[in-house]
Amino acid sequence: MSSEVVLQVTGASKRFGGVQALSDVGITIRSGEVVGLIGPNGAGKTTFFNVITGLYTPDAGTFELGGKPYKPSAVHEVAKAGIARTFQNIRLFPEMTALENVMVGRHVRTGSGLWGAVFRTKKFNAEEQAIAQRSQELLDYVGIGRYADYKARTLSYGDQRRLEIARALATEPTLIALDEPAAGMNATEKVVLRELIDRIRKDGRTILLIEHDVKLVMGLCDRVTVLDYGKPIAEGSPYDVQRNEKVIEAYLGAGHKAH
């Protein structure tokens, strides 16, 4: 595994009124890793995701992506910088086709601009054709290529989850952040999801994963960070984290069996 640091966050903090949602949270993710972020409800996991991806402006913290400082202040700028994400609650364009949804993600890497779109320039048309081709390849990659012309709302729940991942991959991210991708899935869909995430990792992508399915996290992740009340309480290998007394008390419970 590469020692190159993809994401380095130090001292991330975020307050909402009288609630300290994050307090001095840090994380280091290296190239090719799958890093899990777990903890009980209200621990600050999604707040941390929203901070690093530009949905929330942090109150404090330093942020580096690929060794360069970045300011997580706008979603589109973060996407351009190289972080793509999915959401706990699916956010697709329901009346657009699966192919069109992926193409939307791909446009963050285009260069034709507004005038090219308005006047349908030769460069714009060539770029659109390339975007469509790449988007179809990504649909094939996640296993739903046959549904390219289906409206997103007509796809099964599991396929919509995979469509979100395809759209995130379309931005050619340095880091892909998955926010509870297995939420609401049945056992069969979770197996398919695990195989897809494992494939993404084997193809050289770096992944940050929030997930309540402990078995899935422990089976996929190289390292795990645990939050509780907005603060990190443990970090390490899945083996070590599952045996950490603070993690057992705050999240896993005394009856948890290590995977």
N, C-alpha and C positions, 0 to 999 in steps of 0.2 A: 504494500500500500504506500502511496506517495506521502511524503512528509509536508508537502506544500499546503499551507493554510489557505482555505477558500474563504471562510468567514471567521472573523475574530470580533467578538463583542465583549466589552468590558464595562461594568458598572451601569448597566441599563436600568433606569428607574422610570416609573410612570405612576402618577397620582390622579385619581378622579375624585375631586372634592375632598372629603375626609378619608377616602379609602386609598391606601398605598398598594396599588395593584402589582407593582414590581419594585423590588428594592435590591439594587446592586447585583443584578443578574449578569453573568458572563457565560460565554460559550465559545469553544474553539472547534471548528469543523475542518477536517483535512480532505484533500482531494480523494474521491473514490469511497468515502465513508458513508455509511448510513448511521445517523445519530438520532436517537430517540429523545423526546421530551415528554415526560410523564408526570402525573401527580393527581391529587383529588380534584373534584370540581371546585372552581374558584381559586385554584393554585396560581393562576397567572399565565398559563401556557398559551392560550389564544391571544392574550394581551401582548405577550412577547412576540408572537408571530406577527401581530398587527403592527408592532413597533418596527421590527426589522424589515417589513415589507411596505412601509409607508402609509398605512391606514391611520396609525396614531403617531403623533409627534412625541418623541421621548422628552422627559424632563431633564435627563442626564444620561451620560454614557458616551463611549467612543465606539465607532463602527468602522470596520475595514473589510473590504471585499476584494479578494485577490491581492492582498497586500497594500491596497490603496484606500484611503479614507473615503467613505461615502456618507451622505446625509439622507437618512430614511424619512423624507418629508413629502414625497409625492409618489403615488403608486406607479405611474408610467415611467418616472425617472428610475425607480428601483428596478423595474422590469428591464429597462435599457441597460442598467448597470450589470444585470445578470442574475437576479433572483426572481423566480416564478413561483406561484403558489396556487394551491387549490383551497377550497373553503369547506368548513364543517357542514354548512348548509349549501347545497349545490347552487351555483350561480352561473347557469348557462343562459343563452338567448333561446327561449323555448320555441319560438316560431321560426327560427333559422334552422337550416339543415345542420347535420353533424359536420359536414365539410366546411360550411360557412363559419361555424363556431370556431373551428381550428384555424381557419384563415384569419379570423379576427386577431388571434394570438400572434400569428406570424407577421402581422403588419408592423409590429414594433421594430422589426429588422428591415423595413423597406426604406427606400430613399427617393421615391418619385415625388412625394409631397402633394400639397393641395392642388396646385395647378396641373400637375400630371393627371390627377384624378378627374378634374373638371374637364380638361380638354382631351382626355383619353390619348395621351401621347404614345408614341411607339415604345418608349422606355416603360411607361406605366403598363401597357398591355403585356409586354414581355414579362414584367415583374409579376403581374397578376397570374399569368400562366404558370410561372415558377412556384408561386405561393400555393396555387391549387394543387400542383403536382406534389409538393412537399407535404401539404396537409393530408392528401390521400395516403401518402406513405406512412404518416404518423397514425392515421386511423387503422391502417393495416397492422402497424407495429403493436398497437394496444389491443388488437383483436376485434375491431368493429368496422373494418373497412367496407363490409357489405352493406352497412347502414349509412353510407356517405350522404345519400339523398333523402334520408328520413329526417323529419323535424325532430329536434332534440327532445321535445316533450313526449314523443311517442316511444322513445327508447326505454328499456327496462332500467330500474334503479341502478343496478350494477354497471350497466353499459353507460349510463350518464356519468357515473363516477370515472369510468375509464375515459370518457370523452373529455372530462375536465383535465385529466392528466395529459391527454394528447394536446389539448390547447396550451397547457403550461409548457410542454416540451417544444411547442412551436416557436417559443421565444428564444430557443437555443440557450437555455440558462446555464450559468455556472453552478447554481444551486437551485434545486427544486424543493420547495417546502410543502409538505402534504399535511393538511389539517384534518385529522380524523377520517382518513379515506375509507376505513372499514365501517364507519358508523351506519347502522341500518342494514348492513349486508347480512345475508344468510350464510351458512357454513360453506356452501359451494362457491358463492361469489367471493368469499374471503380467500379461498384457496387460489382462485384465479388472480385476485389482487396481489397476493403474496408472490406468485410466480412473476407477475408483471414488475413489481418493485424490485425483485431480485434480478430480473433481466435488465432493468434500467441501471442498476448498480454495476452489474457485470459489463455493461457497455460503457462504463467510465463516468457515469453521472454521480454527482454528490447529492445526498438527500438528507433533509431534516424532517423528522416524522413526529407529529403529535398523534397519539393513538391510545384509546382506553383498553383495547384488546391486548392484555399483557403478554399472552402467548405469542401473538403476532410480533410485538415489539421485541421480545427477547429472542425470537427466532431469526429476526432480520438485522437487528442493529449491532454495530461494532461497539458503540458506547452509548450510554444512557445518562441523561441529566434529569434529576428529580426536583421539582419545585413544590413548595408548600407555603401557603399564605404569601405568595409573591417572592419567596426567597429560595435559593438553591440549598437543598439539604444533603444531596449526594450526587456523585458523578463517578462513572467508571464502567467497567465491562458489565454486560447483563448478569454474569455470574456473581460479581461482587455486589451489584445494586440489589439483587433479589435477597441477599443475605444481610443487608444493612439494617440494623435495628430501627433506625429512624424512619426508613422507607417502609418497613413492615408495619410500624406503628401508625404512620400517617396515611398510608395508601394501600398496601398490599393486604394487610390483615394477618393475624397470627396463623390462620389456617392455610395461607398461601403455600403452594408447593413450587419450588424452583423448576424452571424449564431448561 
